[in-house]
Amino acid sequence: MKKILVPTDFSKNAEKALNYAVQLAKKTDGEIFLMHTVESKLTEEDALNARDKLTETAKSIQEISNIIVTEKIFYGIPLYAIEDAIKLFEIDLVVMGTLGNAAFKEKIFGSKTASVIGQSPVPVLAIPLLGEWKAPNKILVAINSFNEKEAHLLPAIKLCRIFSAALQVFIFTDTDDDYVEDYAEHEKNIILYRDKLKAVYQDVEIHAVHLAGKRFTENVKNWIASNSIDIMVMLTHKKNIIEKLFTGSMTKKMSYHIDIPLMAIPV
């Protein structure tokens, strides 16, 4: 996580994300790549103002935090510009602001961050507007299959190592769907999966968690609140058109419901 991309529109959301990225860069001796996308509908004056703001922001970070910051203006659609920036700078991690639960309460279902989740070839860390910077002590990782390779969780493991945090890996049992059979299998296999992770990542404290209920989002939110979880991690799998149509992305949905950082790892 040495190269951290932070897209900004100079909003409060983006400021929160940038602060988080700065804290990560401090811990990893990393560098920040700060970008802003100028869309075609903006005037030349708007573009110049954005360039000045970006340069001023980068200079301020370098002076205060002594972190290397590279800034660049991109033109076009933000999602595609972010993809271009990832390739250009060989980015390890994208850190973006999101409205989080505030968006859900206000019924705002459009988000640039949500668009990037699932499309980015590198992990995306979504920082909610209502969240505050806090060095993570507990990181919660959701899996939906015990076939997930240990290496898929490596970005989360790296976060644990950076902050000496504990990792909780969990599976969810839907009590409306084959409850008895699934529950018994999940109860047994989550322990085995934890042990498999511990064998590979022996320097990290790893726990197994089995959640069950009728609503994934509600149960996870309750667990986060009652166990002081600092970061949630979800794995994003490529879906075909039919799957997208009927199920959508649970990771994107969660980005609207929680007020702690959410990391999406593409696998």
Secondary structure, DSSP 4 states (H G I P E B T S, - for coil): --EEEEE--SSHHHHHHHHHHHHHHHHHT-EEEEEEEE-TTS-HHHHHHHHHHHHHHHHHHHHHH---EEEEEEES-HHHHHHHHHHHHT-SEEEEEE-THHHHHTT----HHHHHTTT-SS-EEEEETT------SEEEEE-S-TT--GGGGHHHHHHHHHHT-EEEEEEEEETTSSHHHHHHHHHHHHHHHHHHHHHH-TTS-EEEEEEEES-HHHHHHHHHHHTT--EEEEEE----HHHHHHH--HHHHHHTT-SS-EEEEE-
